[in-house]
Amino acid sequence: MIRFFLTFFLVMAGLFVFELTPVGQTYFVEPLTSGLAKASAFFIELFGRDLAVDGIVMVDKATGFAVQIAAGCNGVEAMILLVAAIVAFPAPWRYRFMGLGLGLASVQALNLVRIVSLFYLGIWHKPSFDWAHLYIWQALIMLDTLLVWMLWIRYIPNVSGNNTQPPQSGDGGASVAAG
């Protein structure tokens, strides 16, 4: 357990430091955020809005409402926590890589839903936008990260030889000795 927490902390701290460096910003954070803005704009326009997109800023041409995908809104922090949790957990590396791929995609898919929904909420009712942005979606993104990690743990195979899996339906968890 100590090994898990130590590894989790070291990986998390290392990734947060990397995120703040010019190299991390230039080659990871900025391209990710710009791609997220483009993907969000694609779906918003698909649903009938006409946008002007400049880097990480999306402006609705009809209303003038604008959204900037800033630090903290791009899902990077949630991704860092998920990476640290998966890397720190004792599992075969192939399962870690699968968990990272599916988990990071899940976090960014929900973040895409978040940005699109917040954009429409901002157009329709600005006070609701502020509340949902600051309270609802922040919590949901972190909850998604936790749930993805817990599901990943649930479905990785037991490689230690100990049977720690929950009882299967129908056996009721009871042991019967053959005699």
WOVEN-V93369 format. One record per pair of residues at least 4 apart in sequence whose C-alpha atoms are under 8 Angstrom apart, sorted by the first residue. I is the first residue (numbers start at 1). J is the second residue. Records with the same first field share a line. If there is no record, write none. Layout:
I=J  J
//
This chain:
1=5
2=6
3=7  88
4=8  88  89  90
5=9  88
6=10
7=11  84  87  88
8=12  84  85  87  88
9=13  84
10=14
11=15  84  87  88
12=16  80  81  83  84
13=17
14=18
15=19  80
16=20  77  80
17=21
18=23  24
19=24  25  28  29
20=24  25
21=25
22=26
23=27  28
24=28  29
25=29  30
26=30  31
27=31
28=32
29=33  76
30=34
31=35
32=36  74
33=37  56  69  70  74
34=38  55  56
35=39
36=40  74  112
37=41  53  55  56  57  58  69
38=42  53
39=43  112
40=44  112  115  116
41=45  51  53  58  116
42=46
43=47  116
44=48  49  116
45=49  50  51
49=60
50=60  61  62
51=58  59  60  61
52=58  59  60  61
53=57  58  59
54=58
56=68  69  70
57=66  67  68  69
58=66  67  68
59=64  65  66  67
60=64  65  66
61=65
63=123
65=122  123
67=119
69=73  74
70=74
71=76
72=76  77
74=111
75=79  107  108  111  141
76=80
77=81
78=82  107  141  142  145
79=83  104  107  145
80=84
81=85  145
82=86  100  103  104  145  146  149
83=87  100
84=88
85=89  149
86=96  99  100  149
87=96
91=95  96  156  159
92=96
93=97
94=98
95=99  156
96=100
97=101
98=102
99=103  149  152
100=104
101=105
102=106
103=107  145  148  149
104=108
105=109
106=110  148
107=111  141  144  145
108=112
109=113
110=114  141  144
111=115  141
112=116
113=117
114=118  137
115=119
116=120
117=121
118=122  129  132  133
119=123  129
120=124
121=125  126  128  129
122=126  127  128  129  130
125=129
126=130
127=131
128=132
129=133
130=134
131=135  136
132=136  137
133=137  138
134=138
135=139
136=140
137=141
138=142
139=143
140=144
141=145
142=146
143=147
144=148
145=149
146=150
147=151
148=152
149=153
150=154
151=155
152=156
158=162  163  164  165
166=173
167=171  172  173
168=172  173
//
